[in-house]
Amino acid sequence: MEIKPHSPYGVFLTYLLLTFYCFGAGMMNEFVEYLSYADLGRSFPPADFARWHQATSQNVLPFLVLPILLGNIALIALFFNRPASVPRWTLWVALACVVAAWTSTILFQAPIEQQFDEGHYSPALMARLWQTDWIRKMAFLVEIGVVIYMAVCFFKQATVRLTTPDSVLLSQAR
């Protein structure tokens, strides 16, 4: 199996790697960082919490948001250039998860984080962030499950191709 930069295999492997990276980074952000918000928000004056939040939030863009966007682009590219072993329905489920996660981010998490940046930390606001974030967590969990299924389908077919003589594959193609 030759992998070219824009082959369906290259696009799929890019999506696969970015999705696994983003899942791990996202869970770290949502479980570790959000728990830190709750602890520090209770301990710091609001202005100090806002400065801390602004300083740490700068790392989210290059290490989480940008890779998520690149993974989303790879997912969309798979609709046009997908390995045959990856079922099309899995792309639709993954896309629905992406839309749910972005919708939750735009409607809930980003406005709350903006309020934190402005010095409006409160336990109630933190509770709202934690509660609404479960929408995004569930979308990420469903997507990673579907991506694991895609990977199984993809690598199962790749294994068959690597272990089957070319003459058998040619006769099957006819």
Backbone as CSV, one residue per row, in Angstrom:
resi,resn,N_x,N_y,N_z,CA_x,CA_y,CA_z,C_x,C_y,C_z
1,MET,0.855,-1.165,0.000,0.000,0.000,0.000,0.897,1.222,0.000
2,GLU,0.865,1.972,-1.077,1.657,3.198,-1.186,0.841,4.362,-0.640
3,ILE,1.465,5.147,0.240,0.767,6.284,0.835,1.316,7.564,0.244
4,LYS,0.491,8.253,-0.520,0.854,9.543,-1.101,0.231,10.630,-0.237
5,PRO,0.770,11.863,-0.264,0.271,12.923,0.622,-1.233,13.166,0.536
6,HIS,-1.812,13.062,-0.643,-3.245,13.349,-0.778,-4.058,12.099,-1.089
7,SER,-3.471,10.951,-0.846,-4.210,9.713,-1.068,-5.248,9.560,0.033
8,PRO,-6.254,8.735,-0.194,-7.229,8.523,0.874,-6.568,7.956,2.131
9,TYR,-5.492,7.198,1.942,-4.804,6.614,3.089,-4.116,7.701,3.916
10,GLY,-3.448,8.619,3.231,-2.770,9.712,3.929,-3.753,10.621,4.649
11,VAL,-4.865,10.920,3.993,-5.889,11.766,4.605,-6.478,11.067,5.829
12,PHE,-6.773,9.772,5.684,-7.345,9.037,6.806,-6.369,8.960,7.972
13,LEU,-5.121,8.634,7.704,-4.135,8.528,8.778,-3.915,9.880,9.463
14,THR,-3.964,10.961,8.710,-3.866,12.300,9.289,-5.043,12.556,10.217
15,TYR,-6.239,12.237,9.740,-7.438,12.402,10.574,-7.347,11.545,11.830
16,LEU,-6.919,10.309,11.670,-6.803,9.379,12.789,-5.841,9.928,13.852
17,LEU,-4.654,10.329,13.443,-3.658,10.843,14.391,-4.121,12.127,15.069
18,LEU,-4.675,13.049,14.291,-5.151,14.306,14.879,-6.303,14.067,15.851
19,THR,-7.189,13.148,15.519,-8.324,12.875,16.397,-7.870,12.284,17.727
20,PHE,-6.931,11.359,17.680,-6.426,10.783,18.932,-5.679,11.831,19.754
21,TYR,-4.861,12.646,19.098,-4.163,13.718,19.814,-5.168,14.670,20.458
22,CYS,-6.145,15.118,19.679,-7.127,16.098,20.175,-8.001,15.514,21.277
23,PHE,-8.316,14.247,21.176,-9.097,13.608,22.238,-8.323,13.673,23.550
24,GLY,-7.073,13.279,23.512,-6.251,13.318,24.727,-6.059,14.727,25.249
25,ALA,-5.740,15.651,24.364,-5.537,17.043,24.779,-6.836,17.647,25.298
26,GLY,-7.936,17.327,24.647,-9.238,17.853,25.076,-9.648,17.328,26.437
27,MET,-9.443,16.039,26.658,-9.784,15.487,27.974,-8.890,16.073,29.064
28,MET,-7.620,16.277,28.750,-6.710,16.909,29.707,-7.205,18.329,30.026
29,ASN,-7.564,19.062,28.995,-8.062,20.427,29.183,-9.336,20.441,30.025
30,GLU,-10.245,19.557,29.690,-11.553,19.607,30.325,-11.564,19.021,31.733
31,PHE,-10.752,18.018,31.992,-10.750,17.452,33.337,-9.728,18.134,34.242
32,VAL,-8.516,18.316,33.754,-7.465,18.879,34.601,-7.587,20.393,34.716
33,GLU,-7.674,21.084,33.579,-7.703,22.547,33.625,-8.989,23.066,34.260
34,TYR,-10.116,22.479,33.917,-11.370,22.960,34.503,-11.413,22.727,36.017
35,LEU,-10.831,21.624,36.483,-10.756,21.410,37.928,-9.839,22.446,38.575
36,SER,-8.772,22.829,37.866,-7.897,23.894,38.364,-8.651,25.214,38.450
37,TYR,-9.497,25.492,37.465,-10.298,26.718,37.516,-11.095,26.765,38.816
38,ALA,-11.745,25.659,39.131,-12.594,25.621,40.323,-11.766,25.866,41.580
39,ASP,-10.607,25.220,41.684,-9.756,25.398,42.862,-9.200,26.815,42.955
40,LEU,-8.650,27.299,41.849,-8.030,28.626,41.863,-9.071,29.740,41.944
41,GLY,-10.215,29.539,41.321,-11.270,30.551,41.356,-11.750,30.834,42.765
42,ARG,-11.763,29.809,43.590,-12.170,29.998,44.986,-11.065,30.644,45.815
43,SER,-9.818,30.488,45.381,-8.677,30.950,46.168,-8.154,32.328,45.767
44,PHE,-8.320,32.696,44.510,-7.777,33.965,44.005,-8.851,35.044,43.996
45,PRO,-8.453,36.294,44.160,-9.396,37.385,43.878,-9.760,37.346,42.386
46,PRO,-10.948,37.790,42.009,-11.391,37.698,40.606,-10.403,38.292,39.593
47,ALA,-9.788,39.434,39.911,-8.851,40.049,38.956,-7.622,39.169,38.753
48,ASP,-7.121,38.544,39.821,-5.963,37.653,39.701,-6.329,36.389,38.929
49,PHE,-7.516,35.863,39.198,-7.976,34.696,38.449,-8.086,35.027,36.964
50,ALA,-8.617,36.220,36.646,-8.763,36.627,35.244,-7.400,36.690,34.562
51,ARG,-6.398,37.262,35.221,-5.055,37.336,34.626,-4.475,35.933,34.429
52,TRP,-4.636,35.067,35.416,-4.141,33.700,35.288,-4.856,32.978,34.140
53,HIS,-6.176,33.129,34.083,-6.961,32.469,33.040,-6.529,32.950,31.660
54,GLN,-6.349,34.250,31.490,-5.922,34.789,30.192,-4.553,34.245,29.797
55,ALA,-3.635,34.167,30.767,-2.276,33.694,30.470,-2.277,32.223,30.063
56,THR,-3.019,31.397,30.767,-3.019,29.965,30.446,-3.863,29.648,29.215
57,SER,-4.879,30.440,28.957,-5.756,30.184,27.811,-5.060,30.409,26.479
58,GLN,-3.976,31.170,26.479,-3.248,31.420,25.230,-2.695,30.126,24.628
59,ASN,-2.444,29.139,25.459,-1.894,27.873,24.964,-2.943,26.977,24.320
60,VAL,-4.205,27.262,24.560,-5.269,26.422,24.019,-5.336,26.535,22.494
61,LEU,-5.110,27.722,21.963,-5.219,27.916,20.512,-4.205,27.069,19.731
62,PRO,-2.907,27.176,19.996,-1.977,26.387,19.170,-1.959,24.893,19.487
63,PHE,-2.259,24.520,20.732,-2.116,23.115,21.112,-3.419,22.323,21.091
64,LEU,-4.563,22.996,20.972,-5.827,22.269,20.945,-6.726,22.731,19.796
65,VAL,-7.003,24.022,19.711,-7.948,24.504,18.697,-7.414,24.292,17.282
66,LEU,-6.163,24.648,17.038,-5.602,24.478,15.694,-5.573,23.006,15.269
67,PRO,-5.091,22.088,16.115,-5.165,20.670,15.712,-6.603,20.171,15.499
68,ILE,-7.545,20.669,16.308,-8.949,20.279,16.099,-9.417,20.752,14.726
69,LEU,-9.095,21.994,14.380,-9.490,22.521,13.066,-8.861,21.701,11.934
70,LEU,-7.592,21.351,12.076,-6.936,20.538,11.049,-7.589,19.153,10.946
71,GLY,-7.948,18.577,12.081,-8.656,17.297,12.073,-10.020,17.411,11.422
72,ASN,-10.710,18.520,11.663,-12.011,18.751,11.030,-11.869,18.869,9.517
73,ILE,-10.813,19.535,9.069,-10.550,19.661,7.630,-10.264,18.280,7.039
74,ALA,-9.472,17.474,7.748,-9.185,16.114,7.269,-10.464,15.283,7.197
75,LEU,-11.345,15.434,8.192,-12.621,14.714,8.174,-13.442,15.103,6.947
76,ILE,-13.545,16.385,6.684,-14.310,16.845,5.507,-13.664,16.326,4.227
77,ALA,-12.331,16.320,4.177,-11.633,15.792,2.993,-11.942,14.315,2.779
78,LEU,-12.165,13.580,3.870,-12.490,12.154,3.734,-13.817,11.918,3.020
79,PHE,-14.723,12.872,3.071,-15.982,12.723,2.341,-15.734,12.662,0.834
80,PHE,-14.637,13.278,0.386,-14.312,13.329,-1.037,-13.219,12.343,-1.434
81,ASN,-12.494,11.839,-0.449,-11.332,11.006,-0.740,-11.132,10.026,0.416
82,ARG,-12.018,9.038,0.492,-12.027,8.111,1.631,-11.558,6.740,1.191
83,PRO,-10.787,6.069,2.067,-10.447,4.676,1.757,-11.732,3.847,1.686
84,ALA,-11.803,2.927,0.762,-13.013,2.122,0.578,-13.363,1.319,1.826
85,SER,-12.377,1.001,2.641,-12.628,0.180,3.830,-13.257,0.973,4.979
86,VAL,-13.302,2.275,4.858,-13.912,3.114,5.902,-15.364,3.381,5.510
87,PRO,-16.324,2.872,6.279,-17.734,3.072,5.922,-18.135,4.553,5.916
88,ARG,-18.889,4.931,4.915,-19.308,6.334,4.781,-20.137,6.791,5.992
89,TRP,-20.957,5.919,6.559,-21.804,6.315,7.683,-20.966,6.783,8.870
90,THR,-19.746,6.224,9.016,-18.901,6.634,10.137,-18.466,8.088,9.993
91,LEU,-18.295,8.526,8.756,-17.941,9.935,8.523,-19.081,10.851,8.956
92,TRP,-20.313,10.437,8.672,-21.470,11.250,9.051,-21.625,11.328,10.575
93,VAL,-21.387,10.219,11.255,-21.465,10.221,12.725,-20.367,11.120,13.293
94,ALA,-19.150,10.986,12.759,-18.041,11.821,13.232,-18.334,13.299,12.976
95,LEU,-18.906,13.603,11.819,-19.243,14.998,11.514,-20.311,15.528,12.464
96,ALA,-21.303,14.710,12.789,-22.333,15.129,13.752,-21.696,15.422,15.114
97,CYS,-20.720,14.620,15.511,-20.018,14.851,16.783,-19.243,16.164,16.741
98,VAL,-18.585,16.419,15.627,-17.824,17.664,15.459,-18.761,18.871,15.549
99,VAL,-19.901,18.792,14.877,-20.872,19.891,14.910,-21.399,20.098,16.336
100,ALA,-21.688,19.020,17.032,-22.167,19.125,18.420,-21.108,19.762,19.313
101,ALA,-19.856,19.354,19.159,-18.780,19.905,19.986,-18.564,21.392,19.709
102,TRP,-18.543,21.775,18.434,-18.361,23.190,18.104,-19.565,24.021,18.554
103,THR,-20.758,23.478,18.412,-21.962,24.200,18.850,-21.915,24.433,20.353
104,SER,-21.563,23.413,21.101,-21.447,23.549,22.553,-20.378,24.573,22.920
105,THR,-19.251,24.499,22.239,-18.162,25.445,22.503,-18.607,26.882,22.262
106,ILE,-19.258,27.118,21.140,-19.663,28.478,20.765,-20.787,29.001,21.663
107,LEU,-21.760,28.147,21.967,-22.914,28.595,22.754,-22.662,28.652,24.258
108,PHE,-21.823,27.756,24.768,-21.675,27.649,26.221,-20.262,27.939,26.726
109,GLN,-19.283,27.115,26.321,-17.963,27.208,26.920,-17.258,28.534,26.619
110,ALA,-17.241,28.970,25.371,-16.526,30.205,25.021,-17.095,31.427,25.756
111,PRO,-18.421,31.608,25.819,-18.935,32.768,26.564,-18.590,32.724,28.062
112,ILE,-18.601,31.536,28.649,-18.257,31.428,30.069,-16.777,31.739,30.263
113,GLU,-15.938,31.202,29.400,-14.504,31.483,29.498,-14.237,32.972,29.294
114,GLN,-14.991,33.611,28.432,-14.849,35.065,28.234,-15.184,35.811,29.523
115,GLN,-16.210,35.359,30.218,-16.564,35.983,31.499,-15.436,35.799,32.518
116,PHE,-14.792,34.635,32.499,-13.638,34.423,33.378,-12.530,35.418,33.047
117,ASP,-12.278,35.622,31.744,-11.247,36.585,31.322,-11.552,37.997,31.805
118,GLU,-12.836,38.304,31.956,-13.256,39.640,32.383,-13.336,39.770,33.905
119,GLY,-12.949,38.718,34.624,-12.925,38.784,36.078,-14.241,38.454,36.743
120,HIS,-15.109,37.709,36.071,-16.431,37.378,36.616,-16.515,35.939,37.096
121,TYR,-15.441,35.429,37.701,-15.494,34.068,38.207,-16.509,33.972,39.348
122,SER,-17.285,32.882,39.330,-18.160,32.553,40.452,-18.324,31.043,40.470
123,PRO,-18.569,30.468,41.635,-18.809,29.018,41.685,-19.991,28.591,40.801
124,ALA,-21.016,29.435,40.713,-22.172,29.105,39.872,-21.784,29.075,38.394
125,LEU,-20.960,30.024,37.983,-20.505,30.064,36.592,-19.602,28.857,36.295
126,MET,-18.770,28.499,37.258,-17.911,27.328,37.096,-18.764,26.064,36.990
127,ALA,-19.790,25.973,37.800,-20.691,24.809,37.742,-21.371,24.737,36.376
128,ARG,-21.761,25.890,35.841,-22.396,25.918,34.508,-21.416,25.458,33.434
129,LEU,-20.155,25.884,33.549,-19.143,25.451,32.588,-18.983,23.935,32.651
130,TRP,-18.877,23.405,33.843,-18.682,21.968,34.023,-19.894,21.179,33.510
131,GLN,-21.100,21.665,33.799,-22.317,20.962,33.365,-22.479,20.980,31.851
132,THR,-22.313,22.142,31.251,-22.517,22.233,29.801,-21.401,21.548,29.032
133,ASP,-20.241,21.396,29.648,-19.134,20.763,28.958,-19.371,19.279,28.714
134,TRP,-20.315,18.689,29.427,-20.610,17.269,29.193,-21.151,17.033,27.785
135,ILE,-21.760,18.041,27.183,-22.209,17.914,25.787,-20.990,17.654,24.900
136,ARG,-19.965,18.461,25.110,-18.750,18.341,24.311,-18.012,17.039,24.630
137,LYS,-17.932,16.688,25.901,-17.261,15.438,26.276,-17.950,14.234,25.624
138,MET,-19.271,14.231,25.641,-19.996,13.097,25.041,-19.757,13.051,23.533
139,ALA,-19.720,14.212,22.890,-19.436,14.252,21.449,-18.038,13.698,21.178
140,PHE,-17.058,14.090,21.997,-15.696,13.578,21.829,-15.638,12.069,22.054
141,LEU,-16.359,11.577,23.063,-16.347,10.141,23.358,-16.986,9.324,22.240
142,VAL,-18.095,9.812,21.700,-18.734,9.103,20.580,-17.818,9.143,19.364
143,GLU,-17.244,10.319,19.086,-16.362,10.426,17.920,-15.168,9.484,18.053
144,ILE,-14.539,9.423,19.223,-13.355,8.561,19.357,-13.760,7.091,19.209
145,GLY,-14.945,6.730,19.668,-15.424,5.362,19.458,-15.593,5.050,17.985
146,VAL,-16.166,5.987,17.245,-16.360,5.796,15.803,-15.012,5.753,15.087
147,VAL,-14.080,6.592,15.532,-12.752,6.607,14.907,-12.018,5.292,15.163
148,ILE,-12.184,4.729,16.346,-11.588,3.412,16.616,-12.193,2.368,15.676
149,TYR,-13.502,2.435,15.477,-14.149,1.509,14.539,-13.605,1.717,13.119
150,MET,-13.467,2.981,12.701,-12.896,3.276,11.378,-11.500,2.669,11.253
151,ALA,-10.696,2.847,12.305,-9.315,2.351,12.277,-9.291,0.825,12.164
152,VAL,-10.185,0.166,12.885,-10.257,-1.301,12.800,-10.598,-1.714,11.366
153,CYS,-11.595,-1.071,10.781,-11.969,-1.384,9.390,-10.797,-1.138,8.441
154,PHE,-10.146,0.000,8.611,-9.041,0.385,7.736,-7.872,-0.579,7.855
155,PHE,-7.424,-0.839,9.086,-6.244,-1.682,9.269,-6.533,-3.157,9.004
156,LYS,-7.769,-3.580,9.201,-8.148,-4.953,8.855,-7.997,-5.154,7.351
157,GLN,-8.488,-4.199,6.573,-8.378,-4.275,5.116,-6.916,-4.150,4.680
158,ALA,-6.152,-3.282,5.338,-4.734,-3.124,4.994,-3.972,-4.414,5.269
159,THR,-4.316,-5.108,6.350,-3.675,-6.382,6.682,-4.001,-7.433,5.632
160,VAL,-5.249,-7.465,5.191,-5.648,-8.410,4.144,-4.858,-8.128,2.882
161,ARG,-4.706,-6.867,2.525,-3.980,-6.503,1.304,-2.497,-6.866,1.420
162,LEU,-1.929,-6.732,2.608,-0.505,-7.026,2.783,-0.225,-8.525,2.813
163,THR,-1.192,-9.316,3.245,-0.971,-10.765,3.370,-1.512,-11.576,2.203
164,THR,-2.243,-10.925,1.310,-2.825,-11.624,0.166,-1.962,-11.362,-1.065
165,PRO,-1.578,-12.427,-1.793,-0.777,-12.231,-3.012,-1.521,-11.352,-4.017
166,ASP,-0.755,-10.579,-4.780,-1.349,-9.677,-5.770,-2.215,-10.417,-6.786
167,SER,-1.852,-11.634,-7.153,-2.634,-12.378,-8.136,-4.046,-12.668,-7.624
168,VAL,-4.180,-12.933,-6.315,-5.497,-13.189,-5.734,-6.309,-11.885,-5.721
169,LEU,-5.650,-10.794,-5.360,-6.363,-9.508,-5.334,-6.829,-9.114,-6.724
170,LEU,-6.002,-9.355,-7.747,-6.403,-9.026,-9.116,-7.596,-9.867,-9.567
171,SER,-7.603,-11.147,-9.213,-8.725,-12.000,-9.607,-10.005,-11.602,-8.875
172,GLN,-9.867,-11.107,-7.626,-11.043,-10.651,-6.874,-11.595,-9.354,-7.436
173,ALA,-10.728,-8.521,-8.002,-11.137,-7.234,-8.540,-11.941,-7.404,-9.826
174,ARG,-11.782,-8.514,-10.502,-12.481,-8.748,-11.768,-13.847,-9.161,-11.534
